């Protein structure tokens, strides 16, 4: 192996912070050593994040004793929020095809009960063991909307490795192999005096097997998408430091919450090997912390009274809402590395339009959409798409590649809007929504609907602050039955008409609903935009590209809002999808293009609590007393938020997506396997120059060189059947295969969410 160490030097320095640390830590406690190392680094570079050897950090966090009472209190206070998760019954008893091809069943409440019993019985002695077990319960659901990261797991250390990897095919047809990215980069750029050698083993295990197992620590559901996100990828890098472009192998996304061991050894085809020292970022001040007990006292101790006084929203509650929105992200205002000069680009690379500077692709335009969300960027996103599509038409472009690689979701209605900009004549309705019909939802829906009675749906509130807050908080909310409509586009008659419930899978669900895209209050749920063609004077009468001249490229990461956009594109417009990469172990079979969470709306836990607080606030004394006898009284504690790792999300999937052709059975799209039309392998050049991937996709769709290793997107009649078939037919035709590997998902993409109003219903995070 001949690693180009200069390219990875910034990461390698972190790993070598203290190579002499011994696991037995003969000179004192692990936490004391962390404190000393962090202090020495901070003295030299006050603004830098200190790093320590991964083993040292792991020993430190594992020295923290459990507070049994506090742990049991946390379990008690998070239970009410888990009840809002829409897919509990399906996670416990999923369809056979889901089990065969996607993930194993999981009963989250049974696992929580088991954890509670272990804590009560004293078999869990360490805080980290408790926190990590709690975290893993939800992580194993492979639902990117269902997440909670305890402070002990994500609030003290983040783990990582210094060398990123890529998985590429030598010729675009042979099975991909893992490589050290610095080797591939040097080779592609012509700076190498060696030929890159593939990795054959990692820590003594076959590399592909090791990487597949590691990939399952993420939360995407699809195994090939999970595998892709282990590696370095330009689309994710384009989002800047807010994303996880180095891959979960290096500690990107959810990889940062998994201890990678003290070191990692790579063995190569040429017989050489390399051992890297793994590291941990120190996220909090360690001044004065010299033991696990001191760490608990300083970082995990909460106020004696953590109750939230319903009806009296506190400063703590407000700040918690903001924290959930902002995550830890910052955007990138610089051009994306590996991308050509844009025709037009949103400042943070959330969306950008490109022409390929090659005469052979003079008729091809590329719309890169790695995210549907940004800080106050919804209007800018909409405008960028509109400007580029107009520019493409003016330039005579007749074919369009839409690249949604790395797209973890965002503002729901931006997904609808982009579809309507591409296909203005099609009604944007491919799937309905439903929620789990629990008592708390019913009580809130009754209250909000009563409060909204007689209040005009208007944005013209003048200086009336009370009316303005009522419109934003109550009238425009899902909890007001007037906000949504039935699947046939007719209004609900009452909250009871919307709530139902309808029994299925041994559980209860609301009646189906759909967004009323013509609603005058849409801007409250969209970041300030009206969906093109549905109001606000925003129209697009001309379809810019014929459907057969549009192809969508994805790395499988497509999640959340991206899945809504994809369902519209596939089911309504018949647009073809290309899935890039995937595992080498599946023999080049077709894979899914949409591998992330397919739920249609996540609700942060503090948004649920905020709605409960509003119900109390607008209730008189008698009604408040009644609420105290109901399930609403269980949301009166701040403990779940105080014990969450700073900057992390705490969400449930609130709404399921139900396809229009499945209204009878109503299987959530989360549990439906849907193959892509074509699968293309990544090549080395594609990891350095994104246009290489775009050209390959364009050639496969409209040129003479078909790079699909499975399926086809060709429009010349040579399709082997994946294109131009109903998605349900494609699903039924796929062979069932038992997957023995456990699964998960890797990359949590955090784009900049500053300014998002969590009191509305229209935002989703991966």
C-alpha positions, 0 to 999 in steps of 0.5 A: 500500500502507498497511502498519500498521507499528506491528503489525510494528515489533518485526520491522522494528527488527531489519531496520533494525539497520544499513541502511547496510551495503554488500555490499563492506564497505569498512571491514573484514571482515563478521564483524568488523562482525557482532561490533561490531553484536552487542556494541553491541546486547548492551550495551543489551539483554543478554538480547535476541538481536542482529540484523544485516542479512541481507547482512552475516551472509551475507557473514560466514558465506561468508567461513569457509574450508572445512576439507577434512579435517573436512568429509570426516570429517563425511561419513564419520561420517554415512553409517551413520545415513543407512542407517537411512532406510526410504525410500531406494529409493522416494526414488530411484525413486518411484511415477509418481503421486508424481512427477506430483503430489508430488515429484521423485526423489532419490538421497541417497547419489549426491548425498552421493558427489558432494558428497564428490568436490567436497570432495576435488577442492577445488571447494568452498572455503567451509564454508557452501557445504559445509554448505548443500549437505549440508543440502539433500540431505536437505531435498530428500527432503521427509521431515520425519523425515530431517534434519540441519542442519550448524552452519554452516547453522543454528548461527550465524545465522537469517535472516528478513523483518519483514513476514508475509504471508497468502493469502486469498480475497476471497469464499471462492470466488475464487482466493486472493491474497497480502497483507501481514498487517498490512494485512489485520489492520487492515482486519478489525479496522476500524482501516484507512483504506484497502482492502488491496491484494494483492501482485502481484510479489515482487522483480520476479517474479509473486508466486504463482510466487515464493511457490511457489518459496520454499515449496519450501525446507521439508520437507513433501511436499505442494505446497499444504501447503508453500504454506500454511506460507509464511504467518501462521496462527493455529493455529501461533501458538497454540503460542507462540514454540516454533512458526513462526506468522509463516510461512516468508516471515518466517524461520519454521521452515526458512525461517530457514536460507535466505538471503533476500537483502539486501532484499525488494520487494513490489509491489501491485495499486494500483501501490505498492511497499515494500522491506523490509530482511531481517535475521539473528539472531545465535545465538552470541557474536561476541566477538573474532571478526573474520574467517571464520577466527576464526569457524571456530576458535571455533565449528566446531573439534571436539576432536582425538578425537571417538570414542565408546567403545562400551560406555562411554556418556559424558557427551557422549552423554547430553547429546546425547540430551537436546539432540535432545529439547529442540530450542529450544522453549518452550511458551506458557502463555497463551491463544491469540490469535484463539481464543475462551475454551476449555471446557478447554485444555492449558496450552501449547495442545497441545490445547483444547476450544471451544464456538462462542458463536453460537446458530446453532452451538449443537450444534457442539463444536470440538477443537483439536489443533495438536500431539500432543507436549509436555513431560511432557504426555502424561497432561495431553493425554489428560485434556484430551481426555477432559474435553472430550468429556465436557463436550461430551456433557453440553452436548448437542453432537452435532457435532464439528470436530477441527482438526489444523491446524499439527499436526507430530506428537508422541507416537505413541500419543497419536494412537492414544489420541485416536482410541480416545476418539472411536471406542472400539469400533473396533480401532485398526489401519489400517496396519502398520509396517516398517523397512529391514532392514540389518545393524546393525538385525539385530545389535541386534535379536538382542542386545536380544532375547537380553537380554530373554529371561526378563525379565518384562514388568513396571512393578513393579520395586521398587527394582531399578535394574538391572531398571528400566533393562533394562525401559526400555532393552531389554525395551520396545524395538522391538529386542526382538521381543516388543514388537510383534506381527504384523498379525494380532495374533499374537506373533512367534516370534523376532527372525528372525521379525520381521526377515525380511527381505522384498525389495522395490524392490531393497532389504530390509525387515523383516516387517510389525508393529503396536503391541501396544497392550495391552502392559503396558510401553506407558507407556515408549513413550507418555510414561506413558499407556495407550491408552484401551481397551487397559490401565491401567484407561483405558476409554471405552465410549461413542462421543461422536459419530457418525462422520457428525457428525465432520469434521476440518479441516487446513491440510495441515501434518498430519505424523508422528503426525498422519498416523497419527491421520488414517489411523485416522479416515479408513480405519477410521471414515470421517471426512471431511477438509477441507483449507484454503487451498492454491495459487492456481495449481491452479485450485481443484482438490482438494488433500491434507489430509495433507501432511507426512511419513507415516512412522510413527516417526523415530529420532534418530541419537543414539538409534541410537548409544545402542542400539549402545552398550548392545549393547556394554555388555551384551556380553562381551569376545569379543562386543565384539571381534566387533562391532568387525568389523561395521557396529556399529563405525561408530557410534563417533564423536561428530562428527555431533552436535558439528557439528550446529547447536545445538537442531536435530534429526538424524533418520531415518525408521525405520518406514514405514506400510503400509496394511492394503489394501496388504500385497501391494505394500507401498508406503509411505504417504509415496508415496501421494497422498490427496485431501481430501474438501473444499477451502476457501479461507482468508478474511481474517477467518479469519486474525484469528478462528479461529471464522470457519474453524470456522463455515465448516467446520461450515456446509459439513458440516451447514449450508446454505452449502457453502464447498467450492471442490472436493469436498464434506463435506455429509451431505445426499447432495449429495457429489460423490463424495470422501466415502464412498469408499475412499481408494484409489478417490479416489486412482485417480480424480485426474488426473495433472498434471506439476508443474515446480516443485521442492518442499520444506517450511517449518515445523518445529514445535517444541513443548516436549519437555523430559523426553522419554526418547529411549531409547524408541521412541514419540516423533516430531518433524516 
